[in-house]
Amino acid sequence: MRFRLPADELEYAVLTQLWELGVASVRELHRRLGEPEGLVYTTTAKVVDRLRSKGLVLRQRQRKGQVFLYRPRVAREEVERARARNAVSRLLGPTPRAAVAALVEAVDAV
């Protein structure tokens, strides 16, 4: 399954709320996360749309009315693994052997 990682903490926070709720509307997400953070509704809606375009959430129309419901498309564990790989890759850089050797030395010194 192809997806792009959340770009910032706000995207990650919205995705976390969806994992916790299972299914939610933008209004529900905004009440839980956007309002307490002082965000306007359109900011929350834009973040949900970005997560959808990254392949992280699915959208379906609610049976009644014009409301869309969103659900996670990717399991939390899969996103966490990808985030960890990304962080380790940034930490170790293009030559991981030297960085790992330095890390082992640092751990040994402790």
Residue, then its C-alpha position, 0 to 999 in steps of 0.5 A: m500500500r502506497f502512502r506519504l507520511p504526515a508532513d507535520e505534527l498537525e497532520y499526525a495529530v488529526l490522523t491519530q484522532l482518526w485512529e482513536l475514533g475509527v470513523a469521524s467527520v471533519r466537524e467531529l475532528h475539529r471539535r476534538l482537535g481543532e477547537p482546543e488548538g484555536l484552529v478554524y474549521t477550514t484548517t481542519a478540513k484542509v488537513v483532512d483533505r491533505l491526509r486523503s491525498k497522501g493515501l492515509v485516509l478514506r472518505q465516504r459519503q454518509r447515507k443521509g445528507q452531504v456529510f463525508l465520513y473519514r476513516p484511516r486507510v493505513a494502520r497506525e503500526e505501518v505509519e509508525r514503522a515508516r516514521a521510524r525508518n525515516a527518522v533513523s535514515r535522517l539520523l544516520g545519513p548516507t553513510p550509516r556504517a560510520a554513524v552506527a559505529a559512533l552510536v555504538e561507541a557512545v552507548d559503550a561509553v555510557 
